[in-house]
Amino acid sequence: MNKEMIISSGDHDTRVAILEEDQVVEIFIERERQRGVVGNIYKGRVSKVLPGMQSSFVDIGLERDAFLYVSEVVNTVEEFDRLESGDDDEPAMAAVAEPSADAVSAESTEAGSDLSGTVRAVERRSAPRVDSRTQSRDDRPQPKIEDLLKEGQEVLVQVVKEPLGTKGARLTSHVTMPGRFLVFMPTVDHVGVSRKIESREERARLRGIVREFREEHGFTGGVIIRTAAGGRSKEDIVSDLAYFHQVWTEIRQRMESRRPPAVLFQEQSLVTKLLRDLLTEDFTAIRLDNEQEHRRVVALVERIMPNLLPRVKLYTKEFPIFEEYGVQAEIDKALRSKVWLKSGGYLVINQTEALVAIDVNTGRYVGKRTGRLEDTIVKTNLEAVKEIVRQLRLRDLGGIIVLDLIDMEEKKNRQKVFQEVEKELRKDRSPSKALQVSDFGLVIVTRKRVKQSIERQLTDPCPYCSGSGSIKSASTICYEILTEMKKIGGEIEGQGVILRVNPDIARALKEEESAVLRDLQQTLGKPVTIKPDTHLHHEQFDVMAI
């Protein structure tokens, strides 16, 4: 598959688009004043412990306190001290809670589920070596949040999920630091290798390099060897290890010297992070419009994949790079609810607080003259599925996603479309699952959400309708005015009444709802003067006696 990375970098923001076969499939936006916090490591203070939810709130210096579940808690500083002192010969994985799937953030995974698969493989391989002491430790009941954390306690945590809407950031104590070839996990003490590196000799060579470095430098903590490390020189692997060693030493020093809340480590820039995690031989071009960013990218690519250096290209035209490659048009379309398909059918995508609903319609597509209705529906559904998954990636939609496909009579066709959903989802880096609800013709997809969707990043709720998408009709407002006047009419003194309303309501009272105005005057027993006021909201009105 041919891929391209288009990078538009300016003084105020950086935008990156991933193209697959000339189609925009992913958009990343980072603004200087609103940099993401996923991957950042903080020294925080526990602000509240909630035994009923087995979780706690931690102040890490963000607008809202962050959220830490009991399964994500480890007595971090004590555990690191234990690892460094070497008091325990058992694998550290037995001594701390297992890192959850969220602990290894989506940013550190590769295409497919390479990294998460590796974690599972490490756990399986380490199981036979656990002795009876470890087994009895596992049999003990799960610790409670109130036993692990107290209000005011200082903790070392990492953000695994951006603040979304009204929710604070999601935290873990199981820190993970991804590099190009390795992932460092300080809360475990194990060396694992990606299952995608199949050669036994290569796996053994890579493990040997890591273990040799650990012994020479007294380097503690776990390491996962990523697929990208396969075939790389010892210098490349040691470079990642040395970087982790240096950064972790600095983090520990800051942990001791800084008062919470404090940032101990900030994730690298958007471009560096994406090149580190995504760059493969599939990329035919990396295009940048900024000379300074171009120099940084050249230096990074030269270090991690020197054979791809000729594919890094500086875009020098005056015309904006996102306009040149059609990216801006795709961003504009991604902010609309209706998406047209090439056949003439269309999707309607509605993002709500609880879930995302996607409806499929045949639209202008009526099929072939000699074809069956079922064939027309299947063709539309298959085309829709490809576009739906592209839109999920492009808009970065997550959580529960309900696909309302067009009903199909034949079971084999329903299965065919569902298999297409699963096939397309395999192209997505974010972990996802699909479930077929055959009785209703629905497909439910769950997709991991780490950061805000593109809609939430680029738009604000409409201040006029408060984000609901609709306002009360003019007729409804007129009837509400009449009801309100009946309630307070006896309290109004004076010879007459001035009714200040929005110009649209003033027009309605004088034209189609003139009967309401007559009822108002009869109810009050006084003349009512309508005064249009452009400063009033459509649903607001004021009453003043004269």
C-alpha positions in Angstrom: 0.0 0.0 0.0 1.4 3.4 -1.0 1.3 6.0 1.8 2.3 9.6 2.0 2.8 11.9 4.9 1.9 15.6 4.4 3.2 18.0 7.0 2.1 21.6 7.3 4.0 23.4 10.0 3.6 27.0 11.0 4.2 29.3 14.0 0.9 28.6 15.6 0.1 25.0 14.8 1.3 21.8 13.1 -1.0 19.7 10.9 -0.2 16.2 9.6 -2.2 14.2 7.1 -1.7 10.5 6.3 -2.6 9.5 2.7 -3.2 5.9 1.6 -3.6 5.3 -2.1 -4.1 9.1 -2.5 -7.0 9.2 0.0 -6.7 11.1 3.3 -7.3 8.6 6.1 -5.8 10.3 9.2 -5.4 13.9 10.4 -3.3 15.1 13.3 -3.4 18.6 14.6 -1.3 20.2 17.4 -1.6 23.8 18.4 1.2 25.5 20.3 -1.2 26.7 23.0 -3.1 23.4 23.1 -0.5 20.7 23.0 -1.8 17.2 23.8 -0.9 15.6 27.1 -1.0 11.9 26.3 2.4 10.4 27.1 3.3 13.2 29.5 4.6 12.1 33.0 3.6 14.2 36.0 4.2 14.3 39.7 0.6 14.7 41.0 -1.2 15.0 44.3 -4.2 12.8 45.1 -7.1 15.3 45.6 -9.9 12.8 46.3 -10.2 9.0 46.9 -13.5 7.4 45.9 -13.9 3.9 47.5 -17.3 3.5 45.9 -15.8 3.8 42.4 -12.4 2.2 43.3 -10.7 5.2 41.8 -9.2 8.6 42.7 -8.8 12.1 41.3 -5.3 13.4 41.0 -4.3 17.1 40.5 -1.6 17.2 37.8 -2.0 20.9 37.0 -4.6 20.6 34.2 -7.9 22.5 34.2 -9.7 19.4 35.6 -8.3 16.8 38.0 -7.3 13.6 36.2 -8.8 10.1 36.9 -6.8 7.1 38.2 -8.4 3.6 38.5 -7.4 1.1 41.2 -6.1 -1.3 38.5 -3.7 1.5 37.2 -2.2 2.1 40.7 1.2 0.9 41.7 3.2 2.2 44.6 5.5 3.8 42.1 8.4 5.3 44.0 8.7 2.3 46.4 8.6 -0.1 43.5 11.3 1.7 41.5 13.5 1.8 44.7 13.0 -2.0 45.1 13.9 -2.6 41.4 17.1 -0.5 41.7 18.2 -2.1 45.0 17.6 -5.6 43.6 16.0 -6.8 46.8 13.7 -9.3 45.1 14.8 -11.9 42.6 11.3 -12.5 41.3 10.1 -10.9 38.1 8.7 -7.6 38.9 5.6 -8.3 36.9 4.5 -10.5 39.7 4.9 -7.7 42.2 2.9 -5.0 40.5 -0.6 -4.9 39.0 -0.7 -5.8 35.3 -0.7 -2.8 33.1 -4.1 -2.5 31.4 -4.5 -2.1 27.7 -4.8 1.6 28.1 -1.4 1.7 29.8 0.3 1.2 26.5 -1.1 4.2 24.6 -2.3 4.2 21.1 0.6 6.5 20.1 3.1 3.8 21.0 1.5 1.0 19.0 2.3 0.2 15.4 0.0 -0.8 12.6 -2.2 -3.6 13.7 -1.7 -4.5 17.3 2.0 -5.3 17.4 2.8 -3.7 20.7 -0.3 -4.8 22.6 0.3 -8.3 21.3 3.8 -8.2 22.5 2.7 -7.3 26.1 0.3 -10.3 26.1 3.1 -12.5 24.7 5.5 -11.3 27.4 2.9 -12.2 30.1 2.3 -15.6 28.7 6.0 -16.4 28.4 6.8 -15.2 31.9 4.0 -17.3 33.5 5.8 -20.7 33.8 8.7 -19.0 35.7 6.5 -17.7 38.5 7.1 -19.7 41.7 4.8 -20.6 44.6 5.5 -17.3 46.4 4.3 -15.4 43.4 1.3 -17.7 42.9 0.2 -17.1 46.5 0.6 -13.4 45.9 -1.7 -13.6 42.9 -4.3 -15.4 45.0 -4.6 -12.6 47.4 -7.6 -10.2 46.9 -7.2 -7.2 44.7 -6.0 -4.2 46.8 -8.5 -1.5 47.4 -8.0 2.1 46.3 -8.4 3.4 49.9 -5.5 1.1 51.0 -3.2 2.2 48.1 -3.8 6.0 48.1 -4.6 8.7 50.6 -5.7 12.3 50.0 -2.7 14.6 49.7 -0.4 11.7 48.7 2.2 12.4 46.0 2.2 10.0 43.0 4.0 9.6 39.7 1.6 9.1 36.8 1.3 9.2 33.1 -1.6 10.4 30.9 -3.0 7.7 28.7 -6.1 9.5 27.5 -6.7 13.2 26.7 -9.4 15.1 28.6 -12.6 14.6 26.6 -15.6 16.9 26.9 -16.4 17.2 30.6 -14.1 14.3 31.6 -10.6 14.8 33.0 -7.6 13.0 31.6 -7.1 9.3 32.3 -4.0 8.3 34.2 -1.9 5.2 34.9 1.0 4.6 37.3 2.4 2.0 34.8 4.6 4.3 32.8 5.5 3.4 29.2 8.0 5.3 27.1 8.1 4.4 23.4 11.2 4.8 21.2 11.7 3.9 17.6 13.0 0.4 18.3 12.0 -0.3 22.0 9.4 0.5 24.5 10.6 1.2 28.1 8.3 0.1 30.9 9.8 1.1 34.3 7.2 -0.7 36.5 8.1 -4.2 35.1 11.4 -6.0 35.0 11.2 -8.1 31.9 12.6 -8.2 28.3 10.0 -9.1 25.6 10.2 -9.3 21.8 7.5 -8.5 19.3 5.9 -11.6 17.9 6.3 -10.2 14.4 10.1 -10.9 14.7 9.9 -14.6 13.9 13.6 -15.6 13.7 14.8 -17.2 16.9 18.4 -16.1 16.2 17.3 -12.5 15.8 15.1 -12.6 18.9 18.0 -14.0 20.9 20.5 -11.4 19.5 18.2 -8.5 20.4 17.5 -9.8 23.9 21.2 -10.2 24.4 21.9 -6.6 23.4 19.3 -5.3 25.9 20.5 -7.6 28.7 24.1 -6.6 28.2 23.2 -2.9 28.4 21.1 -3.5 31.5 23.9 -5.3 33.3 26.6 -2.8 32.3 24.6 0.3 33.4 22.5 -1.1 36.2 19.5 -0.3 34.1 16.2 -1.4 35.7 12.7 -1.7 34.3 11.1 -3.6 31.5 11.8 -3.4 27.7 9.7 -4.5 24.8 11.6 -4.9 21.5 9.5 -3.5 18.7 9.1 -5.0 15.2 11.2 -2.1 13.8 14.2 -3.4 15.7 14.5 -6.5 13.5 17.8 -6.4 11.6 19.0 -3.2 13.2 22.5 -2.7 14.4 23.6 -2.9 18.0 24.3 0.8 18.0 20.6 1.6 17.0 19.3 -0.5 19.9 21.8 0.9 22.4 20.9 4.4 21.3 17.3 3.9 22.4 18.4 2.3 25.6 20.8 5.1 26.4 18.0 7.6 25.7 15.7 5.8 28.1 18.4 5.6 30.7 19.1 9.3 30.5 15.4 10.4 30.5 14.4 8.1 33.3 17.3 9.4 35.5 16.2 13.0 34.9 12.6 12.1 35.7 13.6 10.6 39.0 15.7 13.6 39.9 12.8 15.9 39.1 10.5 13.7 41.1 12.6 14.3 44.2 13.1 18.0 43.7 9.8 19.4 42.4 6.6 20.1 44.2 3.3 18.7 42.8 1.7 19.3 40.5 4.7 19.3 38.1 5.5 18.0 34.6 8.4 15.6 34.8 8.5 14.6 31.1 6.8 16.0 28.0 6.1 13.8 25.0 7.9 14.7 21.8 6.5 17.0 19.1 3.7 15.7 16.9 5.9 15.2 13.8 8.7 13.4 15.7 6.1 11.1 17.5 4.4 10.2 14.2 7.7 9.4 12.4 8.8 7.4 15.3 5.6 5.3 15.4 4.4 5.2 11.8 7.4 5.4 9.4 7.7 2.2 7.3 8.8 1.3 3.8 5.2 1.8 2.7 5.7 5.6 2.8 6.6 6.8 -0.7 7.0 10.4 0.3 7.1 12.7 3.3 6.3 16.3 2.2 6.9 19.3 4.4 6.3 23.0 3.8 8.6 24.4 6.5 12.4 24.5 6.0 13.2 24.3 9.7 10.9 21.3 10.2 12.4 19.7 7.1 15.9 19.9 8.6 14.7 18.2 11.8 12.9 15.5 9.9 15.9 14.8 7.7 18.1 14.4 10.8 15.6 12.0 12.4 14.9 9.9 9.3 18.7 9.7 8.7 19.0 8.1 12.2 16.1 5.7 12.2 15.6 4.8 8.5 18.4 6.2 6.3 17.2 4.4 3.2 14.0 6.6 3.2 16.0 9.9 3.2 15.4 10.5 -0.5 11.7 10.4 0.1 11.7 13.4 2.4 10.8 16.4 0.2 10.5 20.1 0.9 7.4 21.7 -0.6 8.3 25.2 -1.9 5.2 26.4 -3.7 3.3 29.5 -2.5 0.0 27.6 -2.7 -0.8 25.9 0.7 0.4 22.3 0.8 -2.9 21.1 2.3 -4.8 22.7 -0.6 -2.4 21.3 -3.1 -3.0 17.7 -2.0 -6.7 18.0 -1.3 -6.3 17.6 2.5 -8.1 20.8 3.4 -11.2 19.8 1.4 -11.3 16.5 3.3 -11.1 18.3 6.7 -14.0 20.5 5.7 -16.0 17.5 4.7 -15.2 15.7 7.9 -16.9 18.6 9.8 -20.2 17.8 8.0 -22.7 15.2 9.1 -23.5 14.0 5.5 -20.9 12.1 3.4 -21.7 11.3 -0.2 -20.6 8.0 -1.7 -19.3 7.7 -5.3 -22.4 5.6 -6.3 -24.8 8.3 -5.2 -25.6 6.8 -1.7 -24.7 8.7 1.4 -23.9 8.4 5.1 -25.2 10.5 8.0 -22.8 10.6 10.9 -24.1 11.9 14.3 -21.7 12.3 17.2 -23.3 12.3 20.6 -22.1 12.2 24.2 -23.0 8.5 24.5 -22.2 7.1 21.1 -21.7 7.7 17.4 -24.6 6.8 15.1 -24.0 6.2 11.3 -26.9 5.7 9.0 -26.5 4.4 5.4 -28.8 5.4 2.6 -29.0 4.5 -1.1 -29.7 8.2 -2.0 -29.5 8.7 -5.8 -28.2 5.2 -6.4 -30.9 3.0 -7.9 -28.8 0.1 -9.1 -28.9 -1.5 -12.6 -32.1 -1.6 -14.6 -32.0 -5.4 -14.7 -30.6 -5.9 -11.2 -32.3 -7.1 -8.0 -33.0 -4.8 -5.0 -30.9 -7.0 -2.8 -27.8 -6.6 -5.1 -28.3 -2.8 -5.1 -28.4 -2.8 -1.3 -25.4 -5.1 -0.9 -23.3 -2.9 -3.3 -24.3 0.2 -1.4 -23.5 -1.4 2.0 -20.1 -2.6 0.8 -19.1 0.8 -0.5 -20.5 2.4 2.7 -18.4 0.2 5.0 -15.1 1.3 3.4 -16.1 4.9 3.6 -17.3 4.5 7.2 -14.0 3.1 8.4 -12.1 5.8 6.6 -14.3 8.4 8.3 -13.7 6.8 11.7 -10.0 7.2 11.2 -10.2 10.6 9.6 -12.5 12.1 12.2 -10.9 10.0 15.0 -14.3 8.9 16.3 -14.2 6.5 19.3 -16.3 4.8 22.0 -19.4 2.9 20.8 -20.2 3.3 17.1 -23.5 2.0 15.8 -23.7 1.3 12.0 -27.3 1.3 10.7 -26.7 -0.5 7.4 -29.5 -1.0 4.8 -31.5 -4.1 5.7 -30.5 -7.3 3.7 -32.7 -10.3 3.4 -30.1 -13.0 2.7 -27.9 -14.1 5.6 -24.9 -14.7 3.3 -25.0 -11.0 2.3 -25.2 -9.8 5.9 -22.1 -12.0 6.6 -20.3 -10.7 3.6 -20.8 -7.1 4.7 -19.8 -7.8 8.3 -16.6 -9.5 7.0 -15.9 -6.3 5.0 -16.3 -4.3 8.2 -13.7 -6.5 10.0 -11.3 -6.4 7.0 -11.4 -2.6 6.8 -11.0 -2.2 10.6 -7.7 -4.2 10.4 -6.2 -1.1 8.6 -6.9 1.0 11.7 -4.1 1.5 14.2 -6.6 2.1 17.1 -7.8 -1.1 18.7 -11.4 -1.9 17.7 -14.0 -4.7 17.8 -17.1 -5.3 15.7 -20.3 -7.1 16.8 -23.1 -8.1 14.4 -26.6 -7.6 15.8 -28.4 -9.6 13.1 -31.9 -9.3 14.4 -31.9 -5.5 13.8 -29.5 -5.3 10.9 -27.0 -3.3 13.0 -23.3 -3.5 13.4 -21.8 -2.2 16.6 -18.1 -1.2 16.6 -16.1 -0.2 19.7 -13.0 1.8 19.0 -10.4 3.0 21.5 -10.6 6.8 22.0 -7.4 8.4 23.2 -7.8 12.0 22.1 -10.5 14.4 21.0 -12.2 13.9 17.6 -11.4 16.3 14.8 -14.8 17.9 15.2 -14.2 18.6 18.9 -10.7 19.9 18.1 -11.8 22.3 15.4 -15.3 23.4 16.4 -17.1 24.9 19.4 -20.8 24.2 20.3 -23.1 26.8 18.6 -23.6 29.6 21.1 -27.1 30.3 19.8 -28.6 26.8 20.2 -26.1 25.7 22.9 -25.0 22.9 20.7 -28.4 21.2 20.3 -28.7 22.0 16.6 -32.2 23.5 16.9 -34.1 26.3 18.5 -37.8 26.8 19.3 -40.0 27.8 16.4 -41.5 31.3 16.2 -44.9 29.9 16.8 -43.8 28.1 20.0 -42.3 31.3 21.4 -45.5 33.2 20.6 -47.6 30.7 22.6 -45.0 30.7 25.5 -45.4 34.5 25.6 -49.2 34.2 25.8 -48.9 31.6 28.7 -46.4 33.8 30.6 -48.7 36.8 30.3 -51.6 34.8 31.7 -49.4 34.0 34.7 -48.2 37.5 35.5 -51.0 39.6 33.9 -52.5 40.6 37.3 -49.2 41.9 38.5 -48.7 44.3 35.6 -49.7 47.9 36.3 -49.9 50.9 34.0 -51.9 51.9 31.0 -50.2 49.6 28.5 -47.4 47.1 27.9 -44.3 47.1 25.7 -43.2 43.7 24.6 -39.6 43.5 23.5 -38.9 40.4 21.3 -36.5 39.2 18.6 -37.4 40.6 15.1 -38.4 37.2 13.9 -40.9 36.9 16.7 -42.2 40.4 16.1 -42.9 39.6 12.5 -44.7 36.4 13.5 -46.9 38.2 16.0 -47.9 40.7 13.4 -48.5 38.2 10.6 -49.2 34.4 11.0 -49.6 34.6 14.8 -51.7 37.8 14.9 -54.4 35.9 16.8 -52.0 35.4 19.6 -51.4 39.2 19.8 -55.2 39.8 20.0 -55.4 37.2 22.8 -52.6 38.9 24.7 -54.4 42.2 24.6 -57.6 40.6 25.8 -55.8 38.8 28.6 -54.1 41.9 29.9 -57.0 44.3 29.1 -54.4 46.8 27.8 -52.8 47.7 24.5 -49.6 45.8 23.7 -46.9 47.4 21.7 -44.4 45.1 20.0 -40.8 46.4 19.9 -38.3 44.4 17.8 -34.8 44.1 19.4 -32.0 42.6 17.4 -29.9 42.1 20.6 -32.4 39.6 22.0 -32.0 35.9 21.5 -34.7 34.2 19.4 -36.2 32.6 22.5 -35.9 35.7 24.8 -38.6 38.4 25.5 -39.0 41.3 27.9 -42.2 42.8 29.3 -42.4 46.5 30.5 -45.4 48.4 31.8 -46.0 52.0 30.6 
